[in-house]
């Protein structure tokens, strides 16, 4: 009881000294004394440890026992080496408990020896030495527990938890070639496919959780961390923790395929290799940020729950290197040479960074993490600028494409395939592009072009730019069509290419951007060219089948005219057959429509002409030289047109000799 009263008197005396030093009024002094007098029970640990209802001999005895325990374990581990499945803390719980109790005793002594000025300096030195030995041992054990209990990264489980994103392209997507390559090098099969799959990657489905440290070890780590922090060894504890976990994250990046590369090294990598690295980087960002870093954050909160500051510092030091390695690659890509084949992958990188920006802000919300968030925003901005710069280069390349070689068969030009497949993929990035592209309502568009769009004057930035691109492509094709000497082939070329454009619009999200009115207008153009083709290709042959200039009699003069007419028709048909069988119309429906319209135009006229005048030549010599084909023959031969293969009339059935 005397000790308790003495302790209370000591607290009140200290309070009076504080109040006196503050030089405040008497009323405030009394209030302060009253408040502080109520804290004596909270300070009982101090008084108990200092006085403990006993004298200095009791304290000396406690200290010596604790010191012996600390010194006994100084020469080795707490209980020797152990495996993951048999932690030293589990192998000898009594020994561990004894050691930790000794550490707690030394910690309390060192805390309170600083308060008691009358303690022997030798005791103070011994206590501090024992504490230093204990902290060194705990630091070593902390390191071993961290290393032994780290859970290896399970890629199969991680990738198994990833669901495919909404963007999945069938095998009819484009192979992106370098913009400086000749457009004419681009090839695609008849079904519109090149066998290239532009995979935008996958997205993590739901909350994915992975165990970073075996659960039973977290409590052990926390018990050590609490004591090291309380003893003022938080820096050493934080450093050991951060070093181990930082190495683990570095190894995870390596497993995910992300290498440590300088900006110069990234910019020297061949595109096909770089494309693979960009894909791995995109996937790594998703996994690292949304799974691993959030896991590291939770682990720090569990191990360092007693100190908000150490918790933040440990996480920051653990994650900083991994994050900066990812961001350095993103920066290197953003400032690299711009070429069209990189655009989609750069947009993928932009999208993933934009997606995880809020995660970074949640992970690094404290003051020390603001620099990381700023770096992320800088890389995001750089990738956005790189994407737009690359897009503008592509626009300029399309407008400036000026190859002057006419395709032999009048078929779809490589530039048409390349540009339309490129545009088709761009539509899938509409949200990002609408954010990045400046809103220019008059971007190379005249009012007539805008009127063709169902959305009228509400065109989004990406709609404006894609419409402008298609308009440039159409103008380019119009110029290329003039390279053909024959108007008929010019119309075949225009039909092939514009139909290809229309089909790409109709069968993709471009339809939603450009609308059905745009499609109807272009189908109308194709019909006009169809009509122009018939007139240009078959007009001369049909003139041979006119009645004008042929008298109704069977005079020699009349027969000569008939022979000349049949001869000229045969020559026209054979030339058309020879030339247009090599022309190619890859679209089945258009090819069949052309053959039907030719049949409807030519066969009735030929059948009527033969019916009226063929008999006048049958009685003469060599009649088969003039009436060489039956209407059925012609119909059969028309099926050979537009196949893109040379054909010869070597199986003609003569009507006579």
C-alpha positions as CSV (number, residue, x, y, z in Angstrom):
1,X,0.0,0.0,0.0
2,X,2.8,2.3,0.9
3,X,4.4,1.7,-2.5
4,X,1.1,2.5,-4.3
5,X,0.7,5.8,-2.3
6,X,4.3,6.7,-3.1
7,X,3.6,6.0,-6.8
8,X,0.6,8.2,-6.8
9,X,2.5,11.0,-5.0
10,X,5.2,10.7,-7.7
11,X,2.7,11.1,-10.5
12,X,1.0,14.1,-8.8
13,X,4.4,15.7,-8.1
14,X,5.3,15.3,-11.8
15,X,2.0,16.8,-12.9
16,X,2.6,19.8,-10.6
17,X,6.0,20.3,-12.1
18,X,4.5,20.1,-15.7
19,X,1.9,22.7,-14.8
20,X,4.3,25.0,-13.1
21,X,6.6,24.9,-16.2
22,X,3.6,25.8,-18.4
23,X,3.0,28.8,-16.2
24,X,-0.8,28.7,-16.4
25,X,-3.4,29.9,-13.9
26,X,-4.3,28.2,-10.7
27,X,-7.7,26.8,-11.9
28,X,-6.0,25.2,-14.9
29,X,-3.3,23.8,-12.5
30,X,-5.9,22.1,-10.4
31,X,-7.6,20.6,-13.4
32,X,-4.4,19.2,-14.8
33,X,-3.5,17.7,-11.4
34,X,-6.9,16.1,-11.3
35,X,-6.6,14.6,-14.8
36,X,-3.1,13.3,-14.4
37,X,-3.9,11.8,-11.0
38,X,-6.3,9.4,-12.7
39,X,-3.6,7.9,-14.9
40,X,-1.8,6.1,-12.0
41,X,-3.4,2.8,-12.9
42,X,-2.2,3.1,-16.5
43,X,1.3,3.7,-15.3
44,X,1.2,0.7,-13.0
45,X,3.5,-1.3,-15.2
46,X,6.2,1.2,-14.8
47,X,5.8,1.5,-11.1
48,X,5.4,-2.2,-10.7
49,X,8.6,-2.9,-12.7
50,X,10.5,-0.1,-10.9
51,X,9.2,-0.9,-7.5
52,X,7.2,-4.0,-8.0
53,X,6.3,-4.1,-4.4
54,X,9.9,-5.2,-3.9
55,X,13.4,-3.7,-3.8
56,X,16.2,-3.5,-6.3
57,X,17.3,-7.1,-5.6
58,X,14.1,-8.4,-7.2
59,X,14.8,-6.4,-10.3
60,X,18.4,-7.5,-10.5
61,X,17.2,-11.1,-10.2
62,X,14.7,-10.7,-13.1
63,X,17.3,-9.0,-15.3
64,X,19.9,-11.6,-14.7
65,X,17.5,-14.5,-15.5
66,X,16.5,-12.7,-18.8
67,X,20.1,-11.9,-19.6
68,X,21.1,-15.6,-19.2
69,X,18.4,-16.7,-21.6
70,X,19.5,-14.1,-24.2
71,X,23.2,-15.1,-23.9
72,X,22.5,-18.8,-24.0
73,X,20.8,-18.5,-27.4
74,X,23.4,-16.1,-28.8
75,X,25.7,-18.8,-30.1
76,X,23.0,-20.5,-32.3
77,X,19.4,-20.4,-33.5
78,X,16.6,-20.3,-31.0
79,X,16.2,-24.0,-31.3
80,X,18.4,-24.8,-34.3
81,X,17.7,-25.1,-38.0
82,X,14.3,-26.1,-39.2
83,X,12.3,-26.8,-42.3
84,X,9.2,-25.0,-43.5
85,X,6.9,-27.6,-42.1
86,X,8.6,-27.6,-38.7
87,X,9.2,-24.0,-37.7
88,X,11.6,-23.4,-34.8
89,X,8.7,-21.7,-33.0
90,X,6.7,-24.9,-33.2
91,X,9.5,-27.3,-32.5
92,X,10.1,-25.9,-29.0
93,X,7.3,-23.7,-28.0
94,X,8.5,-23.6,-24.4
95,X,12.0,-22.5,-25.4
96,X,10.6,-19.9,-27.8
97,X,8.2,-18.6,-25.1
98,X,11.1,-18.4,-22.6
99,X,13.2,-16.5,-25.1
100,X,10.5,-14.0,-26.0
101,X,9.6,-13.5,-22.3
102,X,13.2,-12.7,-21.7
103,X,13.2,-10.3,-24.6
104,X,10.1,-8.6,-23.2
105,X,11.7,-8.3,-19.8
106,X,14.8,-6.7,-21.3
107,X,12.7,-4.3,-23.4
108,X,10.8,-3.2,-20.3
109,X,14.0,-2.7,-18.3
110,X,15.6,-0.6,-21.0
111,X,12.5,1.5,-21.4
112,X,12.4,2.2,-17.7
113,X,16.1,2.4,-16.9
114,X,16.0,5.6,-19.0
115,X,13.5,7.0,-16.6
116,X,15.4,6.1,-13.4
117,X,18.4,8.2,-13.3
118,X,19.7,6.5,-10.1
119,X,20.3,3.1,-11.8
120,X,23.8,1.9,-12.1
121,X,25.4,2.6,-15.5
122,X,26.8,-0.9,-15.6
123,X,23.3,-2.4,-15.4
124,X,22.2,0.0,-18.1
125,X,25.1,-1.2,-20.4
126,X,24.4,-4.8,-19.7
127,X,20.7,-4.4,-20.5
128,X,21.4,-2.5,-23.7
129,X,23.9,-5.2,-24.8
130,X,21.5,-8.0,-24.0
131,X,18.8,-6.1,-26.0
132,X,21.2,-5.7,-29.0
133,X,22.0,-9.4,-28.9
134,X,18.3,-10.3,-28.8
135,X,17.4,-8.0,-31.6
136,X,20.2,-9.4,-33.8
137,X,18.9,-12.9,-33.1
138,X,15.3,-11.9,-33.8
139,X,16.4,-10.2,-37.0
140,X,18.1,-13.4,-38.1
141,X,15.1,-15.5,-37.2
142,X,12.8,-13.0,-38.9
143,X,14.8,-13.4,-42.1
144,X,14.7,-17.2,-41.9
145,X,11.0,-17.3,-41.3
146,X,10.4,-15.0,-44.3
147,X,12.5,-17.1,-46.6
148,X,11.4,-20.5,-45.4
149,X,7.7,-19.6,-45.6
150,X,7.5,-17.8,-48.9
151,X,4.9,-19.5,-51.1
152,X,6.2,-20.0,-54.7
153,X,4.2,-18.2,-57.4
154,X,1.6,-20.6,-58.8
155,X,1.3,-19.5,-62.4
156,X,-1.2,-22.2,-63.3
157,X,-3.5,-21.1,-60.6
158,X,-3.1,-17.4,-61.6
159,X,-3.7,-18.0,-65.2
160,X,-6.5,-20.4,-64.4
161,X,-8.2,-17.5,-62.5
162,X,-8.0,-15.3,-65.6
163,X,-11.0,-15.2,-67.9
164,X,-10.7,-14.2,-71.5
165,X,-11.7,-10.6,-72.1
166,X,-14.6,-9.6,-74.4
167,X,-12.1,-9.0,-77.2
168,X,-11.4,-12.2,-79.0
169,X,-10.6,-12.1,-82.7
170,X,-11.2,-15.0,-85.1
171,X,-8.5,-16.0,-87.5
172,X,-9.6,-13.5,-90.1
173,X,-7.8,-10.6,-88.5
174,X,-4.8,-8.8,-90.0
175,X,-1.2,-9.3,-89.8
176,X,0.1,-5.9,-88.9
177,X,3.1,-5.0,-91.1
178,X,5.4,-2.1,-90.7
179,X,4.0,1.2,-92.2
180,X,7.2,1.8,-94.0
181,X,6.8,-1.6,-95.8
182,X,5.1,-1.5,-99.1
183,X,1.3,-1.9,-98.6
184,X,1.4,-4.2,-101.5
185,X,3.3,-6.8,-99.4
186,X,0.1,-7.4,-97.4
187,X,-1.7,-10.5,-98.3
188,X,-5.0,-12.1,-97.1
189,X,-6.8,-15.3,-98.1
190,X,-10.1,-15.4,-100.0
191,X,-12.1,-15.5,-96.8
192,X,-10.5,-12.3,-95.6
193,X,-8.1,-14.0,-93.3
194,X,-4.3,-13.9,-92.8
195,X,-4.1,-16.4,-90.0
196,X,-3.0,-13.7,-87.6
197,X,-4.7,-13.4,-84.2
198,X,-4.5,-10.1,-82.5
199,X,-5.2,-11.1,-78.9
200,X,-5.9,-8.3,-76.6
201,X,-5.1,-10.5,-73.7
202,X,-7.2,-11.6,-70.8
203,X,-8.6,-9.8,-67.8
204,X,-8.6,-11.0,-64.2
205,X,-12.0,-12.3,-63.2
206,X,-13.3,-11.2,-59.8
207,X,-11.1,-10.9,-56.7
208,X,-8.1,-13.2,-57.1
209,X,-6.2,-14.0,-53.9
210,X,-2.9,-15.8,-53.6
211,X,-1.1,-16.7,-50.5
212,X,2.3,-15.0,-50.3
213,X,3.5,-16.4,-46.9
214,X,2.2,-19.6,-45.3
215,X,-0.5,-18.5,-42.9
216,X,1.0,-20.1,-39.8
217,X,4.2,-18.0,-40.2
218,X,2.5,-14.6,-40.2
219,X,1.8,-14.7,-36.5
220,X,5.5,-15.5,-35.8
221,X,6.6,-12.7,-38.1
222,X,4.3,-10.2,-36.3
223,X,5.5,-11.3,-32.8
224,X,9.1,-10.5,-33.9
225,X,8.2,-7.3,-35.7
226,X,6.3,-6.0,-32.7
227,X,9.3,-6.5,-30.4
228,X,11.9,-5.0,-32.9
229,X,9.7,-1.9,-33.4
230,X,9.2,-1.5,-29.7
231,X,12.9,-1.7,-29.1
232,X,13.8,0.9,-31.7
233,X,15.0,-1.6,-34.3
234,X,12.2,-0.9,-36.8
235,X,14.7,0.2,-39.5
236,X,16.5,-3.2,-39.4
237,X,13.2,-5.1,-39.3
238,X,11.8,-3.1,-42.2
239,X,15.0,-3.5,-44.2
240,X,15.1,-7.3,-43.8
241,X,11.4,-7.6,-44.7
242,X,11.7,-5.4,-47.8
243,X,14.8,-7.0,-49.1
244,X,13.3,-10.5,-49.0
245,X,9.9,-9.5,-50.4
246,X,11.5,-7.3,-53.1
247,X,13.5,-10.3,-54.3
248,X,10.4,-12.4,-54.3
249,X,8.6,-9.8,-56.5
250,X,11.6,-9.6,-58.8
251,X,11.5,-13.4,-59.2
252,X,7.7,-13.2,-59.9
253,X,8.4,-10.7,-62.7
254,X,11.0,-13.0,-64.2
255,X,8.5,-15.9,-64.0
256,X,5.9,-13.7,-65.8
257,X,8.4,-13.0,-68.6
258,X,9.3,-9.4,-67.7
259,X,13.0,-8.8,-68.0
260,X,15.1,-5.9,-66.6
261,X,15.9,-3.9,-69.8
262,X,17.1,-0.4,-70.2
263,X,15.3,2.0,-72.5
264,X,18.1,1.7,-75.1
265,X,17.8,-2.1,-75.0
266,X,14.0,-2.0,-75.5
267,X,14.3,0.3,-78.5
268,X,16.8,-2.0,-80.2
269,X,14.6,-5.1,-80.0
270,X,13.1,-6.5,-83.2
271,X,9.4,-5.9,-83.5
272,X,8.2,-9.6,-83.4
273,X,10.2,-10.1,-80.2
274,X,9.1,-6.8,-78.8
275,X,5.5,-7.7,-79.5
276,X,5.8,-10.8,-77.4
277,X,7.4,-8.8,-74.6
278,X,4.7,-6.2,-74.7
279,X,2.0,-9.0,-74.4
280,X,3.8,-10.5,-71.4
281,X,4.1,-7.0,-69.9
282,X,0.4,-6.4,-70.2
283,X,-0.4,-9.6,-68.5
284,X,2.2,-9.0,-65.8
285,X,0.8,-5.6,-65.0
286,X,-2.6,-7.1,-64.4
287,X,-1.3,-9.9,-62.2
288,X,1.3,-7.8,-60.3
289,X,-1.0,-4.9,-59.5
290,X,-4.3,-6.6,-58.9
291,X,-3.0,-9.7,-57.2
292,X,0.6,-9.6,-56.0
293,X,0.8,-5.9,-54.8
294,X,-2.6,-6.1,-53.0
295,X,-1.3,-9.3,-51.4
296,X,1.9,-7.6,-50.3
297,X,-0.2,-4.7,-48.9
298,X,-2.3,-7.1,-46.8
299,X,0.8,-8.9,-45.6
300,X,2.5,-5.7,-44.5
301,X,-0.7,-4.7,-42.6
302,X,-0.7,-8.1,-40.8
303,X,3.0,-8.2,-39.9
304,X,3.4,-4.5,-39.0
305,X,-0.1,-3.8,-37.6
306,X,1.4,-2.0,-34.6
307,X,3.0,0.8,-36.6
308,X,1.2,2.6,-39.4
309,X,4.5,4.3,-40.5
310,X,6.5,1.0,-40.7
311,X,3.6,-0.6,-42.5
312,X,3.7,2.1,-45.2
313,X,7.5,2.2,-45.5
314,X,7.8,-1.6,-45.7
315,X,5.3,-1.9,-48.5
316,X,6.7,1.1,-50.4
317,X,10.3,-0.3,-50.2
318,X,9.0,-3.8,-51.2
319,X,7.0,-2.7,-54.2
320,X,8.9,0.2,-55.5
321,X,11.5,-1.7,-57.5
322,X,9.0,-4.0,-59.1
323,X,6.7,-1.1,-60.1
324,X,9.5,0.9,-61.5
325,X,10.7,-2.0,-63.6
326,X,7.3,-2.3,-65.1
327,X,7.0,1.5,-65.7
328,X,10.4,1.8,-67.2
329,X,9.4,-0.7,-70.0
330,X,6.2,1.3,-70.6
331,X,8.2,4.5,-70.8
332,X,10.7,2.9,-73.3
333,X,7.8,1.8,-75.5
334,X,6.2,5.2,-75.4
335,X,9.2,7.1,-76.6
336,X,10.3,4.4,-79.1
337,X,10.1,4.7,-82.9
338,X,6.5,4.9,-84.1
339,X,5.2,2.5,-86.7
340,X,1.7,1.2,-87.4
341,X,2.3,-2.4,-86.3
342,X,2.8,-1.1,-82.7
343,X,-0.4,0.8,-82.4
344,X,-2.7,-1.9,-81.1
345,X,-0.2,-3.2,-78.6
346,X,0.5,0.3,-77.4
347,X,-3.3,0.8,-77.0
348,X,-3.4,-2.4,-75.0
349,X,-0.7,-1.1,-72.8
350,X,-2.5,2.2,-72.4
351,X,-5.7,0.5,-71.5
352,X,-4.1,-1.8,-68.9
353,X,-2.3,1.2,-67.2
354,X,-5.5,3.2,-67.3
355,X,-7.3,0.3,-65.7
356,X,-4.8,-0.2,-62.8
357,X,-4.3,3.6,-62.1
358,X,-7.1,3.5,-59.4
359,X,-5.4,0.4,-57.9
360,X,-2.1,2.2,-57.7
361,X,-3.8,5.1,-56.0
362,X,-5.4,2.7,-53.5
363,X,-2.1,0.9,-52.9
364,X,0.1,4.1,-52.7
365,X,-2.4,6.5,-51.1
366,X,0.0,7.8,-48.5
367,X,2.4,10.7,-49.0
368,X,5.5,8.5,-49.7
369,X,3.5,6.7,-52.5
370,X,2.5,9.8,-54.3
371,X,5.7,9.7,-56.4
372,X,4.8,6.2,-57.6
373,X,1.3,7.4,-58.7
374,X,2.8,10.3,-60.5
375,X,5.1,8.0,-62.4
376,X,2.2,5.8,-63.4
377,X,0.3,8.9,-64.7
378,X,3.4,10.0,-66.6
379,X,3.7,6.6,-68.3
380,X,0.0,6.6,-69.0
381,X,0.2,10.0,-70.7
382,X,3.3,8.9,-72.7
383,X,1.6,5.8,-74.0
384,X,-1.5,7.9,-74.9
385,X,0.7,10.3,-76.9
386,X,2.6,7.4,-78.5
387,X,-0.8,5.9,-79.6
388,X,-2.1,9.1,-81.1
389,X,1.2,9.8,-82.8
390,X,1.2,6.4,-84.3
391,X,-2.4,6.7,-85.4
392,X,-1.6,10.1,-87.1
393,X,1.3,8.4,-88.9
394,X,-1.0,5.7,-90.2
395,X,-3.5,8.4,-91.4
396,X,-0.7,10.1,-93.3
397,X,0.6,6.9,-94.8
398,X,-2.9,6.0,-96.1
399,X,-3.3,9.5,-97.7
400,X,0.2,9.4,-99.1
401,X,0.1,5.9,-100.5
402,X,0.8,6.3,-104.2
403,X,1.8,2.9,-105.7
404,X,1.3,3.1,-109.5
405,X,1.2,-0.6,-110.4
406,X,-2.2,-1.8,-111.6
407,X,-3.2,-5.3,-110.3
408,X,-3.5,-7.7,-113.3
409,X,-6.8,-9.2,-112.3
410,X,-8.5,-6.0,-111.1
411,X,-8.9,-7.7,-107.7
412,X,-8.8,-6.3,-104.2
413,X,-5.8,-4.1,-103.7
414,X,-3.5,-5.0,-100.7
415,X,-3.9,-1.4,-99.4
416,X,-7.6,-1.9,-99.2
417,X,-7.3,-5.1,-97.2
418,X,-4.6,-3.6,-94.9
419,X,-6.4,-0.4,-94.2
420,X,-9.9,-1.9,-93.7
421,X,-8.6,-4.6,-91.3
422,X,-6.6,-2.0,-89.5
423,X,-9.6,0.2,-89.1
424,X,-11.8,-2.7,-88.1
425,X,-9.4,-3.4,-85.2
426,X,-9.3,0.3,-84.3
427,X,-13.0,0.3,-83.7
428,X,-12.5,-2.1,-80.7
429,X,-10.4,0.7,-79.1
430,X,-13.1,3.4,-79.6
431,X,-13.4,4.2,-75.9
432,X,-9.6,4.8,-75.6
433,X,-9.4,6.7,-78.9
434,X,-12.3,8.9,-78.1
435,X,-10.5,9.9,-74.9
436,X,-7.2,10.5,-76.6
437,X,-8.2,12.0,-80.0
438,X,-9.0,15.7,-80.2
439,X,-12.6,16.4,-81.0
440,X,-12.5,18.0,-84.5
441,X,-15.8,18.1,-86.2
442,X,-14.4,19.2,-89.6
443,X,-11.5,16.7,-89.8
444,X,-11.1,16.3,-93.6
445,X,-14.8,15.8,-94.0
446,X,-17.1,17.7,-96.3
447,X,-20.8,18.1,-95.4
448,X,-21.9,15.6,-98.1
449,X,-19.8,12.9,-96.4
450,X,-21.2,13.7,-93.0
451,X,-24.7,13.5,-94.4
452,X,-24.1,9.9,-95.4
453,X,-23.7,9.0,-91.7
454,X,-26.8,8.1,-89.7
455,X,-25.5,9.9,-86.6
456,X,-25.3,13.2,-88.5
457,X,-23.4,15.9,-86.7
458,X,-23.0,13.9,-83.5
459,X,-20.0,12.0,-84.8
460,X,-17.5,10.9,-82.1
461,X,-13.9,11.8,-82.5
462,X,-13.0,8.2,-83.5
463,X,-16.0,8.1,-86.0
464,X,-14.7,11.3,-87.6
465,X,-11.2,10.0,-88.0
466,X,-12.2,6.5,-89.3
467,X,-14.7,8.0,-91.8
468,X,-11.9,10.3,-92.9
469,X,-9.6,7.3,-93.3
470,X,-12.1,5.4,-95.4
471,X,-12.8,8.5,-97.5
472,X,-9.0,8.8,-98.2
473,X,-8.9,5.2,-99.1
474,X,-11.8,5.5,-101.6
475,X,-10.1,8.5,-103.2
476,X,-6.9,6.5,-103.4
477,X,-8.7,3.6,-105.1
478,X,-10.4,6.0,-107.5
479,X,-6.9,7.1,-108.6
480,X,-5.6,3.6,-108.9
481,X,-8.6,2.6,-111.0
482,X,-7.3,5.1,-113.7
483,X,-4.2,2.9,-114.1
484,X,-6.3,0.4,-116.1
485,X,-6.4,0.9,-119.9
486,X,-9.8,-0.8,-120.2
487,X,-12.8,0.9,-118.5
488,X,-14.4,-2.5,-118.0
489,X,-11.5,-3.6,-115.8
490,X,-11.5,-0.3,-114.0
491,X,-15.2,-0.9,-113.0
492,X,-14.3,-4.5,-111.9
493,X,-11.5,-3.1,-109.7
494,X,-13.8,-0.5,-108.1
495,X,-16.6,-3.0,-107.5
496,X,-14.2,-5.5,-105.9
497,X,-12.6,-2.9,-103.6
498,X,-15.6,-0.9,-102.6
499,X,-17.6,-4.1,-101.9
500,X,-14.7,-5.3,-99.7
501,X,-14.9,-2.0,-97.8
502,X,-18.7,-2.3,-97.4
503,X,-18.5,-5.9,-96.2
504,X,-15.9,-4.9,-93.6
505,X,-18.2,-2.1,-92.4
506,X,-21.3,-4.2,-92.4
507,X,-19.8,-7.2,-90.5
508,X,-18.1,-5.2,-87.7
509,X,-18.7,-2.5,-85.2
510,X,-18.0,0.0,-88.0
511,X,-21.6,-0.5,-88.9
512,X,-22.6,1.2,-85.6
513,X,-20.3,4.1,-86.3
514,X,-21.1,4.7,-90.0
515,X,-24.7,3.4,-90.1
516,X,-26.9,1.8,-92.8
517,X,-27.3,4.9,-94.8
518,X,-23.5,4.9,-95.6
519,X,-23.8,1.2,-96.6
520,X,-26.8,1.8,-98.9
521,X,-25.0,4.6,-100.6
522,X,-22.0,2.5,-101.4
523,X,-24.0,-0.4,-102.5
524,X,-25.7,2.0,-104.9
525,X,-22.2,3.0,-106.2
526,X,-21.4,-0.7,-106.9
527,X,-24.6,-1.1,-108.8
528,X,-23.7,1.9,-111.0
529,X,-20.3,0.4,-111.7
530,X,-22.0,-2.9,-112.5
531,X,-24.1,-1.2,-115.2
532,X,-21.1,0.7,-116.5
533,X,-19.1,-2.5,-116.8
534,X,-21.9,-4.2,-118.9
535,X,-22.0,-1.3,-121.2
536,X,-18.2,-1.0,-121.5
537,X,-17.4,-4.7,-121.8
538,X,-20.3,-6.0,-123.9
539,X,-21.5,-3.0,-125.8
540,X,-19.4,-3.7,-128.9
541,X,-20.4,-7.4,-129.0
542,X,-24.1,-6.5,-128.6
543,X,-23.8,-4.0,-131.5
544,X,-22.9,-7.0,-133.8
545,X,-26.3,-8.5,-132.9
546,X,-28.4,-5.5,-134.1
547,X,-30.7,-5.8,-137.1
548,X,-29.6,-2.4,-138.5
549,X,-27.9,-2.7,-141.8
550,X,-29.1,-6.2,-142.6
551,X,-31.7,-6.5,-145.4
552,X,-34.4,-9.1,-145.2
553,X,-33.4,-10.9,-148.4
554,X,-30.9,-13.7,-149.0
555,X,-28.7,-11.9,-151.5
556,X,-25.0,-12.3,-151.6
557,X,-24.5,-8.8,-150.2
558,X,-26.8,-9.6,-147.2
559,X,-24.9,-12.8,-146.5
560,X,-21.6,-11.0,-146.6
561,X,-23.0,-8.6,-143.9
562,X,-24.2,-11.5,-141.8
563,X,-20.9,-13.3,-142.0
564,X,-19.1,-10.1,-141.0
565,X,-21.5,-9.7,-138.1
566,X,-21.1,-13.2,-136.8
567,X,-17.4,-13.0,-137.4
568,X,-17.1,-9.8,-135.4
569,X,-19.3,-11.1,-132.6
570,X,-17.2,-14.3,-132.3
571,X,-14.0,-12.2,-132.2
572,X,-15.5,-9.9,-129.5
573,X,-16.7,-12.8,-127.4
574,X,-13.4,-14.7,-127.7
575,X,-11.4,-11.7,-126.7
576,X,-13.7,-11.0,-123.7
577,X,-13.4,-14.6,-122.7
578,X,-9.6,-14.7,-123.0
579,X,-9.2,-11.4,-121.0
580,X,-11.9,-11.6,-118.5
581,X,-11.4,-15.2,-117.4
582,X,-8.1,-13.9,-116.0
583,X,-9.9,-11.1,-114.2
584,X,-10.7,-12.0,-110.6
585,X,-13.8,-11.3,-108.6
586,X,-13.2,-13.0,-105.2
587,X,-16.7,-12.4,-103.8
588,X,-18.9,-15.3,-104.8
589,X,-22.1,-13.3,-104.8
590,X,-20.8,-10.4,-106.9
591,X,-19.1,-12.9,-109.3
592,X,-22.4,-14.7,-109.8
593,X,-24.4,-11.5,-110.2
594,X,-22.1,-10.4,-112.9
595,X,-22.4,-13.6,-114.8
596,X,-26.2,-13.6,-114.5
597,X,-26.4,-10.0,-115.7
598,X,-24.2,-10.8,-118.7
599,X,-26.3,-13.8,-119.5
600,X,-29.5,-11.8,-119.3
601,X,-28.0,-9.2,-121.6
602,X,-26.1,-11.3,-124.1
603,X,-27.8,-14.6,-124.4
604,X,-31.3,-13.4,-125.4
605,X,-29.8,-11.1,-128.0
606,X,-27.6,-13.8,-129.4
607,X,-30.4,-16.4,-129.4
608,X,-32.7,-14.0,-131.3
609,X,-30.0,-13.0,-133.8
610,X,-29.2,-16.6,-134.6
611,X,-32.8,-17.5,-134.8
612,X,-33.5,-14.8,-137.4
613,X,-30.4,-15.0,-139.5
614,X,-28.5,-18.2,-138.7
615,X,-30.5,-20.2,-141.3
616,X,-29.3,-18.0,-144.1
617,X,-25.8,-19.2,-143.6
618,X,-26.4,-22.9,-142.8
619,X,-26.7,-23.9,-146.5
620,X,-23.4,-22.2,-147.4
621,X,-19.9,-23.6,-147.3
622,X,-18.0,-23.3,-144.0
623,X,-21.1,-22.2,-142.1
624,X,-19.5,-23.3,-138.8
625,X,-16.9,-20.7,-139.2
626,X,-19.5,-18.0,-138.6
627,X,-22.2,-19.5,-136.4
628,X,-19.6,-21.1,-134.1
629,X,-21.5,-21.2,-130.8
630,X,-24.9,-22.2,-129.6
631,X,-26.5,-20.1,-126.9
632,X,-25.8,-23.0,-124.5
633,X,-22.1,-22.9,-125.5
634,X,-22.0,-19.2,-124.6
635,X,-23.7,-19.8,-121.3
636,X,-21.2,-22.5,-120.3
637,X,-18.3,-20.3,-121.3
638,X,-19.6,-17.4,-119.2
639,X,-19.1,-19.5,-116.1
640,X,-15.3,-19.3,-116.6
641,X,-15.3,-15.5,-116.3
642,X,-13.7,-13.7,-113.3
643,X,-12.0,-16.9,-111.9
644,X,-8.6,-15.3,-112.1
645,X,-7.3,-18.2,-114.3
646,X,-6.3,-18.2,-118.0
647,X,-8.8,-20.1,-120.1
648,X,-8.9,-21.1,-123.8
649,X,-11.7,-22.0,-126.1
650,X,-10.2,-25.3,-127.2
651,X,-13.3,-27.5,-126.8
652,X,-15.6,-25.6,-129.2
653,X,-18.3,-27.6,-130.8
654,X,-18.6,-26.4,-134.3
655,X,-21.9,-26.3,-136.0
656,X,-20.4,-27.2,-139.3
657,X,-17.1,-27.2,-141.2
